[in-house]
Amino acid sequence: KFTIFDNGVNPERKNFIPETARIREELGAVCYETNVLGFRGPRKMTVIIPEINAQNQRIRIQPQNEQESLLSRLQRGARQGLVLLQNKAPSWSNESGAYVLNFHGRVTRASVKNFQIVHPD
């Protein structure tokens, strides 16, 4: 699990920063898992980003503690204000004997590291 922050200050370091400093925002989070087959099959990735409001602005997520983070919100089922994206599942190709995903010419080399992020709907 990975969290993406802007260049604000970590709130856990309050004792070492000036009071005028801006607390960092969480820009997104990525949950990355192997599948039931372990490393031999396709992996599962979930990306969490803040929603865009009616004014076309990203909702600001500035957690003061771990319980307010994007990952904690997702684990609690508090998905309001969040967009969940997932990697597109590859399909098995009998011809190549591997999982494949159509990149419409954008990918030049096959790799387990290639992925596409999509909205589930």
Secondary structure, DSSP 4 states (H G I P E B T S, - for coil): -EEEE-SSB-GGGGGGS-TTSPBPPEEEEEEEE-BTTBTTS--EEEEEEEPB-TTS-BPP---SSGGGSHHHHHHHT--TTEEEEEEPPPEEETTTTEEE---TT---S--TT---EE---
